[in-house]
Amino acid sequence: MSSSTGAIMLKPSLVPGSLAKIFTSVKETGRLTLSDRYGLMSAILDESLNLEERLHIDRLLQAVRLGRISILNE
């Protein structure tokens, strides 16, 4: 017999155009905010991203890893 915790699993959804706004903001400021990171998390979990969008995310994460983009906790 399985018990249910009543938890609802919600799939994050990407707001149209938000990925482009994140890329533009990060390019202009050189900073990745907490809000940007949540947007990227939603984008990564979105199965409808095309290859170009996935490559942009990969490049952005690579720039963070190399220290070219700083991460803000705000």
PQR file with spaces between the fields and no chain letter, atoms N, CA, C, O and H, PARSE charges and radii, in Angstrom:
ATOM       1  N    MET     1       0.833   -1.166    0.000 -0.4000 1.5000
ATOM       2  CA   MET     1       0.000    0.000    0.000 -0.0000 2.0000
ATOM       3  C    MET     1       0.885    1.240    0.000  0.5500 1.7000
ATOM       4  O    MET     1       1.767    1.363    0.851 -0.5500 1.4000
ATOM       5  N    SER     2       0.676    2.133   -0.908 -0.4000 1.5000
ATOM       6  CA   SER     2       1.498    3.335   -0.987 -0.0000 2.0000
ATOM       7  C    SER     2       0.761    4.499   -0.353  0.5500 1.7000
ATOM       8  O    SER     2      -0.461    4.616   -0.447 -0.5500 1.4000
ATOM       9  H    SER     2      -0.040    2.033   -1.599  0.4000 1.0000
ATOM      10  N    SER     3       1.534    5.355    0.295 -0.4000 1.5000
ATOM      11  CA   SER     3       0.914    6.524    0.909 -0.0000 2.0000
ATOM      12  C    SER     3       1.217    7.747    0.052  0.5500 1.7000
ATOM      13  O    SER     3       2.277    7.854   -0.564 -0.5500 1.4000
ATOM      14  H    SER     3       2.527    5.260    0.371  0.4000 1.0000
ATOM      15  N    SER     4       0.277    8.642    0.031 -0.4000 1.5000
ATOM      16  CA   SER     4       0.438    9.871   -0.738 -0.0000 2.0000
ATOM      17  C    SER     4       0.691   11.026    0.219  0.5500 1.7000
ATOM      18  O    SER     4      -0.012   11.183    1.218 -0.5500 1.4000
ATOM      19  H    SER     4      -0.585    8.554    0.531  0.4000 1.0000
ATOM      20  N    THR     5       1.687   11.823   -0.090 -0.4000 1.5000
ATOM      21  CA   THR     5       2.000   12.966    0.762 -0.0000 2.0000
ATOM      22  C    THR     5       1.179   14.184    0.391  0.5500 1.7000
ATOM      23  O    THR     5       1.189   15.187    1.104 -0.5500 1.4000
ATOM      24  H    THR     5       2.258   11.696   -0.901  0.4000 1.0000
ATOM      25  N    GLY     6       0.485   14.103   -0.695 -0.4000 1.5000
ATOM      26  CA   GLY     6      -0.310   15.229   -1.144 -0.0000 2.0000
ATOM      27  C    GLY     6       0.510   16.289   -1.860  0.5500 1.7000
ATOM      28  O    GLY     6      -0.018   17.341   -2.221 -0.5500 1.4000
ATOM      29  H    GLY     6       0.477   13.288   -1.275  0.4000 1.0000
ATOM      30  N    ALA     7       1.791   16.025   -2.068 -0.4000 1.5000
ATOM      31  CA   ALA     7       2.648   16.991   -2.749 -0.0000 2.0000
ATOM      32  C    ALA     7       2.295   17.053   -4.226  0.5500 1.7000
ATOM      33  O    ALA     7       2.040   16.032   -4.865 -0.5500 1.4000
ATOM      34  H    ALA     7       2.220   15.171   -1.775  0.4000 1.0000
ATOM      35  N    ILE     8       2.285   18.248   -4.743 -0.4000 1.5000
ATOM      36  CA   ILE     8       1.997   18.455   -6.161 -0.0000 2.0000
ATOM      37  C    ILE     8       3.312   18.761   -6.858  0.5500 1.7000
ATOM      38  O    ILE     8       4.039   19.667   -6.449 -0.5500 1.4000
ATOM      39  H    ILE     8       2.492   19.077   -4.223  0.4000 1.0000
ATOM      40  N    MET     9       3.617   18.020   -7.897 -0.4000 1.5000
ATOM      41  CA   MET     9       4.842   18.248   -8.656 -0.0000 2.0000
ATOM      42  C    MET     9       4.517   19.181   -9.816  0.5500 1.7000
ATOM      43  O    MET     9       3.726   18.844  -10.697 -0.5500 1.4000
ATOM      44  H    MET     9       3.026   17.284   -8.229  0.4000 1.0000
ATOM      45  N    LEU    10       5.125   20.333   -9.806 -0.4000 1.5000
ATOM      46  CA   LEU    10       4.921   21.293  -10.879 -0.0000 2.0000
ATOM      47  C    LEU    10       6.147   21.329  -11.775  0.5500 1.7000
ATOM      48  O    LEU    10       7.282   21.352  -11.299 -0.5500 1.4000
ATOM      49  H    LEU    10       5.768   20.607   -9.090  0.4000 1.0000
ATOM      50  N    LYS    11       5.909   21.333  -13.047 -0.4000 1.5000
ATOM      51  CA   LYS    11       7.001   21.443  -14.010 -0.0000 2.0000
ATOM      52  C    LYS    11       7.268   22.918  -14.261  0.5500 1.7000
ATOM      53  O    LYS    11       6.354   23.665  -14.612 -0.5500 1.4000
ATOM      54  H    LYS    11       4.987   21.314  -13.434  0.4000 1.0000
ATOM      55  N    PRO    12       8.529   23.347  -14.082 -0.5600 1.5000
ATOM      56  CA   PRO    12       8.807   24.764  -14.350  0.2800 2.0000
ATOM      57  C    PRO    12       8.558   25.086  -15.810  0.5500 1.7000
ATOM      58  O    PRO    12       8.858   24.282  -16.692 -0.5500 1.4000
ATOM      59  N    SER    13       8.014   26.254  -16.058 -0.4000 1.5000
ATOM      60  CA   SER    13       7.758   26.639  -17.441 -0.0000 2.0000
ATOM      61  C    SER    13       8.529   27.907  -17.767  0.5500 1.7000
ATOM      62  O    SER    13       8.673   28.801  -16.933 -0.5500 1.4000
ATOM      63  H    SER    13       7.771   26.907  -15.341  0.4000 1.0000
ATOM      64  N    LEU    14       9.006   27.963  -18.964 -0.4000 1.5000
ATOM      65  CA   LEU    14       9.815   29.071  -19.441 -0.0000 2.0000
ATOM      66  C    LEU    14       8.909   30.132  -20.050  0.5500 1.7000
ATOM      67  O    LEU    14       8.112   29.841  -20.942 -0.5500 1.4000
ATOM      68  H    LEU    14       8.888   27.237  -19.641  0.4000 1.0000
ATOM      69  N    VAL    15       9.034   31.351  -19.569 -0.4000 1.5000
ATOM      70  CA   VAL    15       8.255   32.463  -20.110 -0.0000 2.0000
ATOM      71  C    VAL    15       8.836   32.815  -21.479  0.5500 1.7000
ATOM      72  O    VAL    15      10.049   32.981  -21.603 -0.5500 1.4000
ATOM      73  H    VAL    15       9.682   31.587  -18.844  0.4000 1.0000
ATOM      74  N    PRO    16       8.005   32.931  -22.498 -0.5600 1.5000
ATOM      75  CA   PRO    16       8.519   33.260  -23.832  0.2800 2.0000
ATOM      76  C    PRO    16       9.353   34.538  -23.818  0.5500 1.7000
ATOM      77  O    PRO    16       8.942   35.560  -23.268 -0.5500 1.4000
ATOM      78  N    GLY    17      10.521   34.459  -24.429 -0.4000 1.5000
ATOM      79  CA   GLY    17      11.407   35.609  -24.524 -0.0000 2.0000
ATOM      80  C    GLY    17      12.323   35.799  -23.326  0.5500 1.7000
ATOM      81  O    GLY    17      13.235   36.625  -23.367 -0.5500 1.4000
ATOM      82  H    GLY    17      10.854   33.629  -24.875  0.4000 1.0000
ATOM      83  N    SER    18      12.089   35.043  -22.258 -0.4000 1.5000
ATOM      84  CA   SER    18      12.893   35.246  -21.049 -0.0000 2.0000
ATOM      85  C    SER    18      14.343   34.822  -21.235  0.5500 1.7000
ATOM      86  O    SER    18      15.243   35.430  -20.656 -0.5500 1.4000
ATOM      87  H    SER    18      11.348   34.372  -22.225  0.4000 1.0000
ATOM      88  N    LEU    19      14.576   33.809  -22.020 -0.4000 1.5000
ATOM      89  CA   LEU    19      15.939   33.344  -22.243 -0.0000 2.0000
ATOM      90  C    LEU    19      16.756   34.417  -22.973  0.5500 1.7000
ATOM      91  O    LEU    19      17.911   34.663  -22.625 -0.5500 1.4000
ATOM      92  H    LEU    19      13.845   33.315  -22.491  0.4000 1.0000
ATOM      93  N    ALA    20      16.170   35.038  -23.960 -0.4000 1.5000
ATOM      94  CA   ALA    20      16.855   36.117  -24.682 -0.0000 2.0000
ATOM      95  C    ALA    20      17.143   37.291  -23.753  0.5500 1.7000
ATOM      96  O    ALA    20      18.197   37.919  -23.852 -0.5500 1.4000
ATOM      97  H    ALA    20      15.232   34.838  -24.242  0.4000 1.0000
ATOM      98  N    LYS    21      16.203   37.590  -22.843 -0.4000 1.5000
ATOM      99  CA   LYS    21      16.416   38.677  -21.884 -0.0000 2.0000
ATOM     100  C    LYS    21      17.562   38.350  -20.936  0.5500 1.7000
ATOM     101  O    LYS    21      18.353   39.227  -20.590 -0.5500 1.4000
ATOM     102  H    LYS    21      15.347   37.080  -22.762  0.4000 1.0000
ATOM     103  N    ILE    22      17.652   37.103  -20.519 -0.4000 1.5000
ATOM     104  CA   ILE    22      18.742   36.689  -19.636 -0.0000 2.0000
ATOM     105  C    ILE    22      20.075   36.857  -20.359  0.5500 1.7000
ATOM     106  O    ILE    22      21.012   37.435  -19.809 -0.5500 1.4000
ATOM     107  H    ILE    22      17.009   36.390  -20.800  0.4000 1.0000
ATOM     108  N    PHE    23      20.163   36.357  -21.582 -0.4000 1.5000
ATOM     109  CA   PHE    23      21.412   36.460  -22.347 -0.0000 2.0000
ATOM     110  C    PHE    23      21.820   37.921  -22.534  0.5500 1.7000
ATOM     111  O    PHE    23      22.994   38.260  -22.381 -0.5500 1.4000
ATOM     112  H    PHE    23      19.402   35.887  -22.029  0.4000 1.0000
ATOM     113  N    THR    24      20.870   38.779  -22.861 -0.4000 1.5000
ATOM     114  CA   THR    24      21.153   40.190  -23.084 -0.0000 2.0000
ATOM     115  C    THR    24      21.629   40.855  -21.796  0.5500 1.7000
ATOM     116  O    THR    24      22.614   41.594  -21.800 -0.5500 1.4000
ATOM     117  H    THR    24      19.917   38.504  -22.986  0.4000 1.0000
ATOM     118  N    SER    25      20.937   40.594  -20.710 -0.4000 1.5000
ATOM     119  CA   SER    25      21.297   41.184  -19.427 -0.0000 2.0000
ATOM     120  C    SER    25      22.697   40.759  -18.987  0.5500 1.7000
ATOM     121  O    SER    25      23.499   41.590  -18.560 -0.5500 1.4000
ATOM     122  H    SER    25      20.138   39.994  -20.707  0.4000 1.0000
ATOM     123  N    VAL    26      22.982   39.473  -19.094 -0.4000 1.5000
ATOM     124  CA   VAL    26      24.287   38.964  -18.677 -0.0000 2.0000
ATOM     125  C    VAL    26      25.391   39.519  -19.568  0.5500 1.7000
ATOM     126  O    VAL    26      26.480   39.838  -19.090 -0.5500 1.4000
ATOM     127  H    VAL    26      22.331   38.799  -19.441  0.4000 1.0000
ATOM     128  N    LYS    27      25.113   39.633  -20.847 -0.4000 1.5000
ATOM     129  CA   LYS    27      26.113   40.189  -21.773 -0.0000 2.0000
ATOM     130  C    LYS    27      26.420   41.646  -21.433  0.5500 1.7000
ATOM     131  O    LYS    27      27.574   42.069  -21.494 -0.5500 1.4000
ATOM     132  H    LYS    27      24.228   39.374  -21.236  0.4000 1.0000
ATOM     133  N    GLU    28      25.389   42.413  -21.077 -0.4000 1.5000
ATOM     134  CA   GLU    28      25.572   43.831  -20.761 -0.0000 2.0000
ATOM     135  C    GLU    28      26.235   44.051  -19.406  0.5500 1.7000
ATOM     136  O    GLU    28      27.059   44.954  -19.261 -0.5500 1.4000
ATOM     137  H    GLU    28      24.452   42.069  -21.029  0.4000 1.0000
ATOM     138  N    THR    29      25.882   43.231  -18.409 -0.4000 1.5000
ATOM     139  CA   THR    29      26.352   43.471  -17.044 -0.0000 2.0000
ATOM     140  C    THR    29      27.517   42.588  -16.618  0.5500 1.7000
ATOM     141  O    THR    29      28.283   42.953  -15.726 -0.5500 1.4000
ATOM     142  H    THR    29      25.212   42.498  -18.527  0.4000 1.0000
ATOM     143  N    GLY    30      27.652   41.434  -17.250 -0.4000 1.5000
ATOM     144  CA   GLY    30      28.679   40.493  -16.829 -0.0000 2.0000
ATOM     145  C    GLY    30      28.328   39.797  -15.528  0.5500 1.7000
ATOM     146  O    GLY    30      29.193   39.220  -14.869 -0.5500 1.4000
ATOM     147  H    GLY    30      27.031   41.138  -17.976  0.4000 1.0000
ATOM     148  N    ARG    31      27.052   39.854  -15.161 -0.4000 1.5000
ATOM     149  CA   ARG    31      26.583   39.280  -13.897 -0.0000 2.0000
ATOM     150  C    ARG    31      25.358   38.408  -14.116  0.5500 1.7000
ATOM     151  O    ARG    31      24.514   38.681  -14.969 -0.5500 1.4000
ATOM     152  H    ARG    31      26.350   40.323  -15.696  0.4000 1.0000
ATOM     153  N    LEU    32      25.289   37.356  -13.324 -0.4000 1.5000
ATOM     154  CA   LEU    32      24.166   36.431  -13.368 -0.0000 2.0000
ATOM     155  C    LEU    32      23.447   36.520  -12.022  0.5500 1.7000
ATOM     156  O    LEU    32      24.012   36.160  -10.989 -0.5500 1.4000
ATOM     157  H    LEU    32      25.975   37.134  -12.630  0.4000 1.0000
ATOM     158  N    THR    33      22.203   36.999  -12.033 -0.4000 1.5000
ATOM     159  CA   THR    33      21.451   37.174  -10.793 -0.0000 2.0000
ATOM     160  C    THR    33      20.755   35.879  -10.395  0.5500 1.7000
ATOM     161  O    THR    33      20.722   34.915  -11.160 -0.5500 1.4000
ATOM     162  H    THR    33      21.744   37.291  -12.872  0.4000 1.0000
ATOM     163  N    LEU    34      20.204   35.871   -9.198 -0.4000 1.5000
ATOM     164  CA   LEU    34      19.442   34.714   -8.725 -0.0000 2.0000
ATOM     165  C    LEU    34      18.252   34.461   -9.643  0.5500 1.7000
ATOM     166  O    LEU    34      17.950   33.316   -9.979 -0.5500 1.4000
ATOM     167  H    LEU    34      20.231   36.654   -8.576  0.4000 1.0000
ATOM     168  N    SER    35      17.591   35.522  -10.039 -0.4000 1.5000
ATOM     169  CA   SER    35      16.454   35.401  -10.955 -0.0000 2.0000
ATOM     170  C    SER    35      16.888   34.798  -12.294  0.5500 1.7000
ATOM     171  O    SER    35      16.191   33.954  -12.856 -0.5500 1.4000
ATOM     172  H    SER    35      17.837   36.452   -9.766  0.4000 1.0000
ATOM     173  N    ASP    36      18.037   35.234  -12.793 -0.4000 1.5000
ATOM     174  CA   ASP    36      18.572   34.677  -14.037 -0.0000 2.0000
ATOM     175  C    ASP    36      18.821   33.181  -13.885  0.5500 1.7000
ATOM     176  O    ASP    36      18.527   32.398  -14.788 -0.5500 1.4000
ATOM     177  H    ASP    36      18.603   35.919  -12.336  0.4000 1.0000
ATOM     178  N    ARG    37      19.363   32.795  -12.742 -0.4000 1.5000
ATOM     179  CA   ARG    37      19.673   31.380  -12.520 -0.0000 2.0000
ATOM     180  C    ARG    37      18.408   30.531  -12.484  0.5500 1.7000
ATOM     181  O    ARG    37      18.391   29.414  -13.002 -0.5500 1.4000
ATOM     182  H    ARG    37      19.602   33.431  -12.008  0.4000 1.0000
ATOM     183  N    TYR    38      17.340   31.062  -11.869 -0.4000 1.5000
ATOM     184  CA   TYR    38      16.072   30.332  -11.879 -0.0000 2.0000
ATOM     185  C    TYR    38      15.527   30.234  -13.311  0.5500 1.7000
ATOM     186  O    TYR    38      14.974   29.206  -13.700 -0.5500 1.4000
ATOM     187  H    TYR    38      17.353   31.969  -11.448  0.4000 1.0000
ATOM     188  N    GLY    39      15.687   31.296  -14.076 -0.4000 1.5000
ATOM     189  CA   GLY    39      15.262   31.264  -15.483 -0.0000 2.0000
ATOM     190  C    GLY    39      16.030   30.233  -16.275  0.5500 1.7000
ATOM     191  O    GLY    39      15.451   29.517  -17.092 -0.5500 1.4000
ATOM     192  H    GLY    39      16.137   32.131  -13.759  0.4000 1.0000
ATOM     193  N    LEU    40      17.341   30.147  -16.042 -0.4000 1.5000
ATOM     194  CA   LEU    40      18.164   29.149  -16.732 -0.0000 2.0000
ATOM     195  C    LEU    40      17.781   27.735  -16.299  0.5500 1.7000
ATOM     196  O    LEU    40      17.761   26.815  -17.116 -0.5500 1.4000
ATOM     197  H    LEU    40      17.811   30.729  -15.378  0.4000 1.0000
ATOM     198  N    MET    41      17.479   27.569  -15.013 -0.4000 1.5000
ATOM     199  CA   MET    41      17.060   26.247  -14.537 -0.0000 2.0000
ATOM     200  C    MET    41      15.779   25.817  -15.253  0.5500 1.7000
ATOM     201  O    MET    41      15.668   24.674  -15.698 -0.5500 1.4000
ATOM     202  H    MET    41      17.495   28.317  -14.349  0.4000 1.0000
ATOM     203  N    SER    42      14.824   26.721  -15.362 -0.4000 1.5000
ATOM     204  CA   SER    42      13.586   26.411  -16.083 -0.0000 2.0000
ATOM     205  C    SER    42      13.866   26.078  -17.533  0.5500 1.7000
ATOM     206  O    SER    42      13.282   25.153  -18.097 -0.5500 1.4000
ATOM     207  H    SER    42      14.914   27.649  -15.000  0.4000 1.0000
ATOM     208  N    ALA    43      14.774   26.850  -18.135 -0.4000 1.5000
ATOM     209  CA   ALA    43      15.104   26.615  -19.542 -0.0000 2.0000
ATOM     210  C    ALA    43      15.745   25.252  -19.736  0.5500 1.7000
ATOM     211  O    ALA    43      15.414   24.538  -20.683 -0.5500 1.4000
ATOM     212  H    ALA    43      15.248   27.602  -17.677  0.4000 1.0000
ATOM     213  N    ILE    44      16.660   24.887  -18.847 -0.4000 1.5000
ATOM     214  CA   ILE    44      17.347   23.600  -18.965 -0.0000 2.0000
ATOM     215  C    ILE    44      16.365   22.446  -18.827  0.5500 1.7000
ATOM     216  O    ILE    44      16.508   21.416  -19.486 -0.5500 1.4000
ATOM     217  H    ILE    44      16.929   25.467  -18.079  0.4000 1.0000
ATOM     218  N    LEU    45      15.369   22.623  -17.969 -0.4000 1.5000
ATOM     219  CA   LEU    45      14.381   21.565  -17.767 -0.0000 2.0000
ATOM     220  C    LEU    45      13.306   21.540  -18.855  0.5500 1.7000
ATOM     221  O    LEU    45      12.524   20.593  -18.932 -0.5500 1.4000
ATOM     222  H    LEU    45      15.253   23.460  -17.433  0.4000 1.0000
ATOM     223  N    ASP    46      13.268   22.561  -19.683 -0.4000 1.5000
ATOM     224  CA   ASP    46      12.280   22.655  -20.770 -0.0000 2.0000
ATOM     225  C    ASP    46      12.742   21.794  -21.939  0.5500 1.7000
ATOM     226  O    ASP    46      13.809   22.022  -22.508 -0.5500 1.4000
ATOM     227  H    ASP    46      13.903   23.331  -19.620  0.4000 1.0000
ATOM     228  N    GLU    47      11.943   20.823  -22.284 -0.4000 1.5000
ATOM     229  CA   GLU    47      12.317   19.892  -23.348 -0.0000 2.0000
ATOM     230  C    GLU    47      12.113   20.470  -24.748  0.5500 1.7000
ATOM     231  O    GLU    47      12.452   19.822  -25.739 -0.5500 1.4000
ATOM     232  H    GLU    47      11.076   20.638  -21.822  0.4000 1.0000
ATOM     233  N    SER    48      11.568   21.669  -24.838 -0.4000 1.5000
ATOM     234  CA   SER    48      11.285   22.232  -26.161 -0.0000 2.0000
ATOM     235  C    SER    48      12.368   23.179  -26.667  0.5500 1.7000
ATOM     236  O    SER    48      12.216   23.771  -27.736 -0.5500 1.4000
ATOM     237  H    SER    48      11.293   22.195  -24.033  0.4000 1.0000
ATOM     238  N    LEU    49      13.460   23.330  -25.915 -0.4000 1.5000
ATOM     239  CA   LEU    49      14.534   24.208  -26.376 -0.0000 2.0000
ATOM     240  C    LEU    49      15.172   23.647  -27.641  0.5500 1.7000
ATOM     241  O    LEU    49      15.330   22.436  -27.795 -0.5500 1.4000
ATOM     242  H    LEU    49      13.582   22.849  -25.047  0.4000 1.0000
ATOM     243  N    ASN    50      15.534   24.556  -28.538 -0.4000 1.5000
ATOM     244  CA   ASN    50      16.212   24.096  -29.746 -0.0000 2.0000
ATOM     245  C    ASN    50      17.721   24.026  -29.495  0.5500 1.7000
ATOM     246  O    ASN    50      18.199   24.454  -28.444 -0.5500 1.4000
ATOM     247  H    ASN    50      15.406   25.540  -28.412  0.4000 1.0000
ATOM     248  N    LEU    51      18.447   23.501  -30.435 -0.4000 1.5000
ATOM     249  CA   LEU    51      19.889   23.303  -30.283 -0.0000 2.0000
ATOM     250  C    LEU    51      20.618   24.626  -30.067  0.5500 1.7000
ATOM     251  O    LEU    51      21.528   24.700  -29.242 -0.5500 1.4000
ATOM     252  H    LEU    51      18.059   23.154  -31.289  0.4000 1.0000
ATOM     253  N    GLU    52      20.235   25.655  -30.786 -0.4000 1.5000
ATOM     254  CA   GLU    52      20.892   26.955  -30.648 -0.0000 2.0000
ATOM     255  C    GLU    52      20.737   27.498  -29.225  0.5500 1.7000
ATOM     256  O    GLU    52      21.695   28.013  -28.648 -0.5500 1.4000
ATOM     257  H    GLU    52      19.495   25.595  -31.456  0.4000 1.0000
ATOM     258  N    GLU    53      19.535   27.385  -28.662 -0.4000 1.5000
ATOM     259  CA   GLU    53      19.305   27.853  -27.299 -0.0000 2.0000
ATOM     260  C    GLU    53      20.132   27.054  -26.293  0.5500 1.7000
ATOM     261  O    GLU    53      20.683   27.617  -25.348 -0.5500 1.4000
ATOM     262  H    GLU    53      18.756   26.967  -29.130  0.4000 1.0000
ATOM     263  N    ARG    54      20.213   25.757  -26.499 -0.4000 1.5000
ATOM     264  CA   ARG    54      21.020   24.918  -25.605 -0.0000 2.0000
ATOM     265  C    ARG    54      22.506   25.288  -25.693  0.5500 1.7000
ATOM     266  O    ARG    54      23.207   25.294  -24.682 -0.5500 1.4000
ATOM     267  H    ARG    54      19.765   25.300  -27.267  0.4000 1.0000
ATOM     268  N    LEU    55      22.976   25.592  -26.892 -0.4000 1.5000
ATOM     269  CA   LEU    55      24.373   25.992  -27.061 -0.0000 2.0000
ATOM     270  C    LEU    55      24.654   27.330  -26.383  0.5500 1.7000
ATOM     271  O    LEU    55      25.725   27.521  -25.808 -0.5500 1.4000
ATOM     272  H    LEU    55      22.406   25.587  -27.714  0.4000 1.0000
ATOM     273  N    HIS    56      23.697   28.255  -26.448 -0.4000 1.5000
ATOM     274  CA   HIS    56      23.847   29.542  -25.759 -0.0000 2.0000
ATOM     275  C    HIS    56      23.959   29.330  -24.250  0.5500 1.7000
ATOM     276  O    HIS    56      24.794   29.949  -23.590 -0.5500 1.4000
ATOM     277  H    HIS    56      22.826   28.099  -26.915  0.4000 1.0000
ATOM     278  N    ILE    57      23.128   28.468  -23.720 -0.4000 1.5000
ATOM     279  CA   ILE    57      23.175   28.171  -22.283 -0.0000 2.0000
ATOM     280  C    ILE    57      24.520   27.543  -21.930  0.5500 1.7000
ATOM     281  O    ILE    57      25.125   27.904  -20.921 -0.5500 1.4000
ATOM     282  H    ILE    57      22.450   27.966  -24.256  0.4000 1.0000
ATOM     283  N    ASP    58      24.988   26.615  -22.747 -0.4000 1.5000
ATOM     284  CA   ASP    58      26.293   25.983  -22.502 -0.0000 2.0000
ATOM     285  C    ASP    58      27.415   27.017  -22.488  0.5500 1.7000
ATOM     286  O    ASP    58      28.297   26.964  -21.631 -0.5500 1.4000
ATOM     287  H    ASP    58      24.496   26.322  -23.567  0.4000 1.0000
ATOM     288  N    ARG    59      27.385   27.960  -23.436 -0.4000 1.5000
ATOM     289  CA   ARG    59      28.419   29.001  -23.484 -0.0000 2.0000
ATOM     290  C    ARG    59      28.344   29.911  -22.257  0.5500 1.7000
ATOM     291  O    ARG    59      29.371   30.317  -21.713 -0.5500 1.4000
ATOM     292  H    ARG    59      26.669   28.002  -24.132  0.4000 1.0000
ATOM     293  N    LEU    60      27.144   30.222  -21.837 -0.4000 1.5000
ATOM     294  CA   LEU    60      26.958   31.052  -20.660 -0.0000 2.0000
ATOM     295  C    LEU    60      27.510   30.355  -19.414  0.5500 1.7000
ATOM     296  O    LEU    60      28.208   30.978  -18.614 -0.5500 1.4000
ATOM     297  H    LEU    60      26.310   29.893  -22.280  0.4000 1.0000
ATOM     298  N    LEU    61      27.206   29.087  -19.250 -0.4000 1.5000
ATOM     299  CA   LEU    61      27.706   28.324  -18.107 -0.0000 2.0000
ATOM     300  C    LEU    61      29.228   28.181  -18.168  0.5500 1.7000
ATOM     301  O    LEU    61      29.894   28.203  -17.133 -0.5500 1.4000
ATOM     302  H    LEU    61      26.639   28.580  -19.900  0.4000 1.0000
ATOM     303  N    GLN    62      29.770   28.036  -19.355 -0.4000 1.5000
ATOM     304  CA   GLN    62      31.223   27.960  -19.521 -0.0000 2.0000
ATOM     305  C    GLN    62      31.869   29.279  -19.090  0.5500 1.7000
ATOM     306  O    GLN    62      32.911   29.275  -18.434 -0.5500 1.4000
ATOM     307  H    GLN    62      29.228   28.019  -20.196  0.4000 1.0000
ATOM     308  N    ALA    63      31.259   30.398  -19.456 -0.4000 1.5000
ATOM     309  CA   ALA    63      31.790   31.703  -19.067 -0.0000 2.0000
ATOM     310  C    ALA    63      31.754   31.881  -17.552  0.5500 1.7000
ATOM     311  O    ALA    63      32.660   32.486  -16.978 -0.5500 1.4000
ATOM     312  H    ALA    63      30.413   30.401  -19.989  0.4000 1.0000
ATOM     313  N    VAL    64      30.727   31.365  -16.907 -0.4000 1.5000
ATOM     314  CA   VAL    64      30.658   31.407  -15.445 -0.0000 2.0000
ATOM     315  C    VAL    64      31.795   30.576  -14.866  0.5500 1.7000
ATOM     316  O    VAL    64      32.495   31.016  -13.955 -0.5500 1.4000
ATOM     317  H    VAL    64      29.991   30.874  -17.373  0.4000 1.0000
ATOM     318  N    ARG    65      31.970   29.391  -15.393 -0.4000 1.5000
ATOM     319  CA   ARG    65      33.022   28.492  -14.901 -0.0000 2.0000
ATOM     320  C    ARG    65      34.407   29.118  -15.035  0.5500 1.7000
ATOM     321  O    ARG    65      35.261   28.938  -14.167 -0.5500 1.4000
ATOM     322  H    ARG    65      31.401   29.033  -16.133  0.4000 1.0000
ATOM     323  N    LEU    66      34.627   29.852  -16.122 -0.4000 1.5000
ATOM     324  CA   LEU    66      35.927   30.474  -16.371 -0.0000 2.0000
ATOM     325  C    LEU    66      36.099   31.807  -15.636  0.5500 1.7000
ATOM     326  O    LEU    66      37.159   32.428  -15.712 -0.5500 1.4000
ATOM     327  H    LEU    66      33.933   29.998  -16.827  0.4000 1.0000
ATOM     328  N    GLY    67      35.058   32.241  -14.929 -0.4000 1.5000
ATOM     329  CA   GLY    67      35.144   33.479  -14.162 -0.0000 2.0000
ATOM     330  C    GLY    67      34.878   34.739  -14.960  0.5500 1.7000
ATOM     331  O    GLY    67      35.109   35.840  -14.460 -0.5500 1.4000
ATOM     332  H    GLY    67      34.197   31.737  -14.868  0.4000 1.0000
ATOM     333  N    ARG    68      34.405   34.609  -16.172 -0.4000 1.5000
ATOM     334  CA   ARG    68      34.111   35.783  -17.011 -0.0000 2.0000
ATOM     335  C    ARG    68      32.790   36.442  -16.620  0.5500 1.7000
ATOM     336  O    ARG    68      32.563   37.619  -16.900 -0.5500 1.4000
ATOM     337  H    ARG    68      34.217   33.715  -16.578  0.4000 1.0000
ATOM     338  N    ILE    69      31.928   35.669  -15.972 -0.4000 1.5000
ATOM     339  CA   ILE    69      30.644   36.164  -15.504 -0.0000 2.0000
ATOM     340  C    ILE    69      30.581   35.900  -14.008  0.5500 1.7000
ATOM     341  O    ILE    69      30.863   34.795  -13.545 -0.5500 1.4000
ATOM     342  H    ILE    69      32.112   34.713  -15.745  0.4000 1.0000
ATOM     343  N    SER    70      30.206   36.935  -13.260 -0.4000 1.5000
ATOM     344  CA   SER    70      30.094   36.761  -11.812 -0.0000 2.0000
ATOM     345  C    SER    70      28.664   36.401  -11.429  0.5500 1.7000
ATOM     346  O    SER    70      27.711   36.756  -12.123 -0.5500 1.4000
ATOM     347  H    SER    70      29.977   37.832  -13.637  0.4000 1.0000
ATOM     348  N    ILE    71      28.534   35.700  -10.327 -0.4000 1.5000
ATOM     349  CA   ILE    71      27.238   35.256   -9.838 -0.0000 2.0000
ATOM     350  C    ILE    71      26.841   36.101   -8.640  0.5500 1.7000
ATOM     351  O    ILE    71      27.587   36.205   -7.667 -0.5500 1.4000
ATOM     352  H    ILE    71      29.308   35.412   -9.763  0.4000 1.0000
ATOM     353  N    LEU    72      25.663   36.701   -8.717 -0.4000 1.5000
ATOM     354  CA   LEU    72      25.129   37.504   -7.621 -0.0000 2.0000
ATOM     355  C    LEU    72      24.070   36.715   -6.877  0.5500 1.7000
ATOM     356  O    LEU    72      23.347   35.922   -7.481 -0.5500 1.4000
ATOM     357  H    LEU    72      25.057   36.616   -9.508  0.4000 1.0000
ATOM     358  N    ASN    73      23.969   36.922   -5.575 -0.4000 1.5000
ATOM     359  CA   ASN    73      22.954   36.239   -4.775 -0.0000 2.0000
ATOM     360  C    ASN    73      21.793   37.167   -4.477  0.5500 1.7000
ATOM     361  O    ASN    73      21.230   37.129   -3.383 -0.5500 1.4000
ATOM     362  H    ASN    73      24.556   37.566   -5.084  0.4000 1.0000
ATOM     363  N    GLU    74      21.435   37.992   -5.432 -0.4000 1.5000
ATOM     364  CA   GLU    74      20.310   38.914   -5.249 -0.0000 2.0000
ATOM     365  C    GLU    74      19.321   38.755   -6.350  0.5500 1.7000
ATOM     366  O    GLU    74      18.303   39.446   -6.369 -0.5500 1.4000
ATOM     367  H    GLU    74      21.893   38.023   -6.321  0.4000 1.0000
